[in-house]
Amino acid sequence: MLFEQLFTEVDDPVTLCVNCLCKYCTHNVYEVHNTVTPDETSEQPCLSCDECREYTGDFAHRRVIKESCNSFIISDYGARRKKGKFRII
């Protein structure tokens, strides 16, 4: 999965969406204040969080933690989180 390639999964996360690829994507309109700056937001927003139980807290919704997405573009925040794990060969 793409998430496993880029980030390590957090055991017992405080924030429920921390293991979701959407948290680090520029298409995500919901994480603009936390992880995506207004400069890097995409012109084609993703609204998949609307139906995600982990984001809305509504148990009528399904659990939509994405681990892979064809439209994923990493935000600066996500790149900074990943930067410490890069090795120069």
DSSP file (Angstrom, degrees, kcal/mol; ACC not computed):
  #  RESIDUE AA STRUCTURE BP1 BP2  ACC     N-H-->O    O-->H-N    N-H-->O    O-->H-N    TCO  KAPPA ALPHA  PHI   PSI    X-CA   Y-CA   Z-CA
    1    1 A M     >        0   0    0      0, 0.0     4,-1.2     0, 0.0    67,-0.2   0.000 360.0 360.0 360.0 152.7    0.0    0.0    0.0
    2    2 A L  H  >  +     0   0    0     65,-0.4     4,-1.7     1,-0.2     5,-0.2   0.884 360.0  55.8 -65.0 -40.8    1.1    3.6   -0.6
    3    3 A F  H  > S+     0   0    0     64,-3.0     4,-3.2     1,-0.2    -1,-0.2   0.922 106.3  50.7 -60.0 -44.0    0.6    4.6    3.0
    4    4 A E  H  4 S+     0   0    0     63,-0.3    -1,-0.2     1,-0.2    -2,-0.2   0.810 109.3  52.2 -64.7 -30.0    3.0    1.9    4.2
    5    5 A Q  H  < S+     0   0    0     -4,-1.2    -1,-0.2    -3,-0.2    -2,-0.2   0.842 121.3  30.1 -72.9 -34.1    5.6    3.0    1.7
    6    6 A L  H  < S+     0   0    0     -4,-1.7     2,-0.3    -3,-0.2    -2,-0.2   0.852 124.0  24.6 -95.2 -39.8    5.5    6.6    2.8
    7    7 A F  S  < S-     0   0    0     -4,-3.2     2,-0.4    -5,-0.2    -1,-0.2  -0.867  70.4-118.7-130.1 157.4    4.6    6.6    6.5
    8    8 A T        -     0   0    0     -2,-0.3     2,-0.2    -3,-0.1    -4,-0.1  -0.784  38.5-110.7 -93.8 142.3    4.8    4.3    9.5
    9    9 A E        -     0   0    0     -2,-0.4     2,-0.5    -5,-0.1    10,-0.1  -0.498  27.3-131.8 -74.2 138.4    1.5    3.3   11.1
   10   10 A V        -     0   0    0     -2,-0.2     2,-0.3     0, 0.0     9,-0.1  -0.799  14.4-137.6 -93.4 124.6    0.9    4.7   14.6
   11   11 A D  S    S-     0   0    0     -2,-0.5     0, 0.0     1,-0.2     0, 0.0  -0.648  83.9  -1.1 -79.8 137.4   -0.2    2.2   17.2
   12   12 A D  S    S-     0   0    0     -2,-0.3    -1,-0.2     1,-0.1     4,-0.0   0.937  89.8-157.7  49.2  60.1   -3.0    3.5   19.5
   13   13 A P        -     0   0    0      0, 0.0    -1,-0.1     0, 0.0     3,-0.0  -0.349  20.6-147.5 -69.8 147.1   -3.2    7.0   17.8
   14   14 A V  S    S+     0   0    0      1,-0.1     2,-0.5    -2,-0.0    -2,-0.0   0.893  93.6  53.0 -75.6 -43.7   -4.7    9.9   19.7
   15   15 A T  S >  S-     0   0    0      1,-0.1     3,-1.4    -3,-0.0     4,-0.2  -0.843  81.9-146.7 -93.6 125.4   -6.0   11.4   16.4
   16   16 A L  G >  S+     0   0    0     -2,-0.5     3,-0.6     1,-0.3    -1,-0.1   0.804  93.6  53.4 -65.1 -30.7   -8.1    8.8   14.6
   17   17 A C  G >  S+     0   0    0      1,-0.2     3,-1.9    37,-0.2     6,-0.4   0.395  76.5 101.8 -86.2   4.4   -7.2   10.0   11.1
   18   18 A V  G <  S+     0   0    0     -3,-1.4    -1,-0.2     1,-0.3    -2,-0.1   0.776  81.9  48.8 -63.7 -26.8   -3.4    9.8   11.6
   19   19 A N  G <  S+     0   0    0     -3,-0.6     2,-0.4    -4,-0.2    -1,-0.3   0.177  91.8 101.2 -97.8  17.5   -3.1    6.5    9.8
   20   20 A C    X   -     0   0    0     -3,-1.9     3,-1.2     1,-0.1     4,-0.3  -0.869  69.8-140.6-105.2 135.2   -5.1    7.7    6.8
   21   21 A L  G >  S+     0   0    0     45,-2.7     3,-1.5    -2,-0.4    -1,-0.1   0.794  98.3  70.6 -60.8 -30.0   -3.3    8.8    3.6
   22   22 A C  G >  S+     0   0    0      1,-0.3     3,-1.5    44,-0.2    -1,-0.3   0.796  84.8  68.2 -60.0 -29.3   -5.9   11.6    3.2
   23   23 A K  G <  S+     0   0    0     -3,-1.2    -1,-0.3    -6,-0.4    -2,-0.2   0.784 106.8  39.0 -61.9 -26.5   -4.3   13.5    6.2
   24   24 A Y  G <  S+     0   0    0     -3,-1.5    51,-2.6    -4,-0.3     2,-0.3   0.185  95.9 105.3-109.8  14.6   -1.2   14.1    4.1
   25   25 A C  B X   -A   74   0A   0     -3,-1.5     3,-1.0    49,-0.2    49,-0.2  -0.774  64.4-142.3-104.7 141.7   -2.8   14.9    0.8
   26   26 A T  T 3  S+     0   0    0     47,-2.3    16,-1.9    -2,-0.3    -1,-0.1   0.651 100.8  64.6 -72.7 -15.2   -3.2   18.3   -0.9
   27   27 A H  T 3  S+     0   0    0     46,-0.3    19,-3.3    14,-0.2     2,-0.6   0.625  77.8 102.1 -79.9 -13.5   -6.6   17.2   -2.2
   28   28 A N  B <   -b   46   0B   0     -3,-1.0     3,-0.2    -6,-0.2    19,-0.1  -0.613  48.8-174.9 -79.2 114.9   -8.0   17.0    1.3
   29   29 A V  S >  S+     0   0    0     17,-1.0     3,-0.5    -2,-0.6    -1,-0.2   0.635  77.6  62.4 -82.6 -14.0  -10.1   20.1    2.1
   30   30 A Y  T 3  S+     0   0    0     16,-0.3     3,-0.3     1,-0.2    -1,-0.2   0.737 100.1  49.5 -86.1 -23.4  -10.6   19.1    5.8
   31   31 A E  T 3>>S+     0   0    0     -3,-0.2     4,-2.7     1,-0.2     5,-1.8   0.141  73.3 115.6-101.5  19.5   -7.0   19.1    7.0
   32   32 A V  T <45S+     0   0    0     -3,-0.5    -1,-0.2     1,-0.2    -2,-0.1   0.878  78.3  45.6 -58.2 -40.9   -6.2   22.6    5.5
   33   33 A H  T  45S+     0   0    0     -3,-0.3    -1,-0.2     1,-0.1    -2,-0.1   0.782 123.6  32.3 -75.7 -25.9   -5.6   24.1    9.0
   34   34 A N  T  45S+     0   0    0     -3,-0.4    -2,-0.2    -4,-0.1    -1,-0.1   0.887 136.4   0.9 -99.0 -47.0   -3.5   21.3   10.3
   35   35 A T  T  <5S+     0   0    0     -4,-2.7    42,-0.8     1,-0.2     2,-0.5   0.600 116.5  59.2-125.6 -15.5   -1.5   19.6    7.5
   36   36 A V      < -     0   0    0     -5,-1.8    -1,-0.2    40,-0.1     5,-0.1  -0.975  69.8-140.4-123.6 124.7   -2.1   21.4    4.2
   37   37 A T    >>  -     0   0    0     -2,-0.5     3,-1.1     1,-0.1     4,-0.5  -0.487  25.4-115.7 -79.1 153.2   -1.4   25.1    3.7
   38   38 A P  G >4 S+     0   0    0      0, 0.0     3,-0.6     0, 0.0    -1,-0.1   0.793 113.6  63.0 -58.6 -27.1   -3.9   27.1    1.6
   39   39 A D  G 34 S+     0   0    0      1,-0.2    -3,-0.0     0, 0.0     0, 0.0   0.846 107.6  40.6 -65.4 -33.6   -1.1   27.7   -1.0
   40   40 A E  G <4 S+     0   0    0     -3,-1.1    -1,-0.2     2,-0.0     2,-0.0   0.376  82.3 125.1-101.7   5.3   -0.9   24.0   -1.8
   41   41 A T    <<  -     0   0    0     -3,-0.6   -14,-0.2    -4,-0.5     2,-0.1  -0.372  62.3-115.3 -65.3 145.4   -4.5   23.0   -1.8
   42   42 A S        -     0   0    0    -16,-1.9    -1,-0.1     1,-0.1    -2,-0.0  -0.403   4.7-130.5 -82.7 155.4   -5.6   21.4   -5.0
   43   43 A E  S    S+     0   0    0      1,-0.2    -1,-0.1    -2,-0.1    -2,-0.1   0.685 105.0  57.2 -75.4 -18.8   -8.2   22.7   -7.4
   44   44 A Q  S    S-     0   0    0      2,-0.0    -1,-0.2     0, 0.0    -2,-0.1  -0.803  85.6-158.7-113.6  87.9   -9.9   19.3   -7.4
   45   45 A P        -     0   0    0      0, 0.0     2,-0.5     0, 0.0   -17,-0.2  -0.278  10.1-133.0 -70.6 152.6  -10.8   18.7   -3.7
   46   46 A C  B     -b   28   0B   0    -19,-3.3   -17,-1.0     1,-0.1   -16,-0.3  -0.897  18.2-176.0-103.7 130.9  -11.5   15.3   -2.3
   47   47 A L    >   +     0   0    0     -2,-0.5     3,-1.5     1,-0.1     4,-0.3  -0.004  44.8 120.1-115.3  27.4  -14.5   14.9   -0.1
   48   48 A S  G >   +     0   0    0      1,-0.3     3,-1.1     2,-0.2    -1,-0.1   0.731  64.4  70.6 -67.2 -20.7  -14.1   11.3    0.9
   49   49 A C  G >  S+     0   0    0      1,-0.2     3,-1.5    -3,-0.2     7,-0.3   0.725  79.8  78.1 -67.6 -20.3  -14.0   12.3    4.6
   50   50 A D  G <  S+     0   0    0     -3,-1.5    -1,-0.2     1,-0.3    -2,-0.2   0.831 103.7  33.7 -57.6 -32.5  -17.7   13.2    4.5
   51   51 A E  G <  S+     0   0    0     -3,-1.1    11,-0.9    -4,-0.3     2,-0.6   0.196  93.3 112.3-109.0  15.3  -18.6    9.5    4.7
   52   52 A C  B X>  -c   62   0C   0     -3,-1.5     4,-2.6     1,-0.2     3,-0.5  -0.803  53.6-156.0 -96.4 122.2  -15.7    8.4    7.0
   53   53 A R  H 3> S+     0   0    0      9,-2.5     4,-2.1    -2,-0.6    10,-0.2   0.849  94.1  58.3 -60.5 -36.6  -16.7    7.3   10.5
   54   54 A E  H 34 S+     0   0    0      8,-0.3    -1,-0.2     1,-0.2   -38,-0.2   0.836 114.4  36.9 -65.8 -31.6  -13.2    8.0   11.8
   55   55 A Y  H <4 S+     0   0    0     -3,-0.5    -2,-0.2    -6,-0.2    -1,-0.2   0.912 127.3  31.4 -86.5 -46.4  -13.5   11.7   10.7
   56   56 A T  H  < S-     0   0    0     -4,-2.6    -3,-0.2    -7,-0.3    -2,-0.2   0.742  90.6-134.9 -87.5 -23.8  -17.2   12.5   11.4
   57   57 A G     <  +     0   0    0     -4,-2.1     2,-0.7    -5,-0.4    -4,-0.1   0.463  60.0 135.9  80.8   0.8  -17.8   10.2   14.4
   58   58 A D    >   -     0   0    0     -6,-0.3     3,-1.7     1,-0.1    -1,-0.3  -0.745  45.6-157.9 -86.2 114.5  -21.1    9.1   12.8
   59   59 A F  T 3  S+     0   0    0     -2,-0.7    -1,-0.1     1,-0.3    -6,-0.1   0.569  88.2  71.6 -72.9  -7.0  -21.3    5.3   13.2
   60   60 A A  T 3  S+     0   0    0      2,-0.1    -1,-0.3    -7,-0.1     2,-0.1   0.720  89.4  78.2 -74.1 -21.5  -23.8    5.2   10.3
   61   61 A H  S <  S-     0   0    0     -3,-1.7     2,-0.2     1,-0.1    -9,-0.1  -0.432  88.5-112.6 -82.1 161.6  -20.9    6.0    8.0
   62   62 A R  B     -c   52   0C   0    -11,-0.9    -9,-2.5    -2,-0.1     2,-0.7  -0.515  33.0 -98.0 -90.0 163.5  -18.4    3.4    7.0
   63   63 A R        +     0   0    0    -11,-0.2     2,-0.3    -2,-0.2   -11,-0.1  -0.730  43.7 178.2 -83.4 115.0  -14.7    3.3    8.1
   64   64 A V        +     0   0    0     -2,-0.7     2,-0.9   -15,-0.1    -1,-0.1  -0.521  12.8 157.4-121.4  63.0  -12.8    4.8    5.2
   65   65 A I        -     0   0    0     -2,-0.3     2,-0.3   -45,-0.1   -45,-0.1  -0.797  34.3-145.1 -88.0 111.5   -9.2    4.9    6.2
   66   66 A K        +     0   0    0     -2,-0.9   -45,-2.7     1,-0.1   -44,-0.2  -0.594  30.5 170.5 -83.2 134.3   -7.3    5.1    2.9
   67   67 A E  S    S+     0   0    0     -2,-0.3   -64,-3.0     1,-0.3   -65,-0.4   0.484  73.8  29.5-111.9 -12.5   -4.0    3.3    2.5
   68   68 A S        +     0   0    0    -66,-0.2    -1,-0.3   -67,-0.2     2,-0.3  -0.994  60.9 167.5-149.4 141.4   -3.8    3.8   -1.3
   69   69 A C    >   -     0   0    0     -2,-0.3     3,-0.9    -3,-0.1    -3,-0.0  -0.946  30.2-147.8-157.3 133.6   -5.1    6.5   -3.7
   70   70 A N  T 3  S+     0   0    0     -2,-0.3    -1,-0.1     1,-0.2     0, 0.0   0.718 102.0  51.3 -73.8 -21.0   -4.3    7.2   -7.4
   71   71 A S  T 3  S+     0   0    0      2,-0.0    -1,-0.2   -46,-0.0   -44,-0.1   0.333  79.4 134.9 -97.4   6.5   -4.9   11.0   -6.8
   72   72 A F    <   +     0   0    0     -3,-0.9     2,-0.4   -47,-0.1   -47,-0.1  -0.356  26.5 176.5 -65.9 129.2   -2.6   11.3   -3.8
   73   73 A I        -     0   0    0     -2,-0.1   -47,-2.3   -31,-0.0   -46,-0.3  -0.989  31.6-123.3-129.2 121.7   -0.2   14.3   -3.8
   74   74 A I  B     -A   25   0A   0     -2,-0.4   -49,-0.2   -49,-0.2     2,-0.1  -0.401  22.3-135.9 -71.0 136.5    1.9   14.7   -0.7
   75   75 A S     >  -     0   0    0    -51,-2.6     4,-2.4    -2,-0.1     5,-0.2  -0.348  26.9-104.5 -82.5 168.6    1.6   17.9    1.2
   76   76 A D  H  > S+     0   0    0      1,-0.2     4,-2.5     2,-0.2     5,-0.2   0.885 123.3  54.3 -60.2 -38.3    4.6   19.8    2.6
   77   77 A Y  H  > S+     0   0    0    -42,-0.8     4,-2.2     1,-0.2    -1,-0.2   0.933 109.3  47.0 -61.3 -46.3    3.6   18.6    6.1
   78   78 A G  H  > S+     0   0    0    -43,-0.3     4,-1.9     1,-0.2    -1,-0.2   0.881 111.4  51.6 -63.0 -38.1    3.6   15.0    4.9
   79   79 A A  H  X S+     0   0    0     -4,-2.4     4,-2.0     2,-0.2    -1,-0.2   0.892 109.1  50.0 -66.5 -39.5    7.0   15.5    3.2
   80   80 A R  H  X S+     0   0    0     -4,-2.5     4,-0.7     2,-0.2    -2,-0.2   0.894 110.2  50.7 -65.4 -38.6    8.5   17.0    6.4
   81   81 A R  H  < S+     0   0    0     -4,-2.2     3,-0.3     1,-0.2    -2,-0.2   0.883 116.7  40.9 -64.1 -37.4    7.2   14.0    8.4
   82   82 A K  H >< S+     0   0    0     -4,-1.9     3,-2.3     1,-0.2     4,-0.4   0.757  96.0  81.4 -81.0 -25.8    8.8   11.6    5.9
   83   83 A K  H >< S+     0   0    0     -4,-2.0     3,-1.4     1,-0.3    -1,-0.2   0.818  84.9  58.4 -54.8 -37.9   12.0   13.6    5.5
   84   84 A G  T 3< S+     0   0    0     -4,-0.7    -1,-0.3    -3,-0.3    -2,-0.1   0.664 103.2  55.1 -67.6 -15.1   13.6   12.2    8.6
   85   85 A K  T <  S+     0   0    0     -3,-2.3    -1,-0.3    -4,-0.1    -2,-0.2   0.473  83.9 105.9 -97.9  -2.8   13.2    8.7    7.2
   86   86 A F    <   -     0   0    0     -3,-1.4     2,-0.4    -4,-0.4    -3,-0.0  -0.498  53.3-158.2 -76.1 145.8   15.1    9.4    3.9
   87   87 A R        -     0   0    0     -2,-0.2     2,-0.6     0, 0.0    -2,-0.0  -0.985  13.3-134.5-122.7 136.6   18.6    8.0    3.4
   88   88 A I              0   0    0     -2,-0.4    -2,-0.0     1,-0.1     0, 0.0  -0.797 360.0 360.0 -89.4 126.3   21.1    9.3    1.0
   89   89 A I              0   0    0     -2,-0.6    -1,-0.1     0, 0.0     0, 0.0   0.380 360.0 360.0-108.3 360.0   22.7    6.5   -0.9
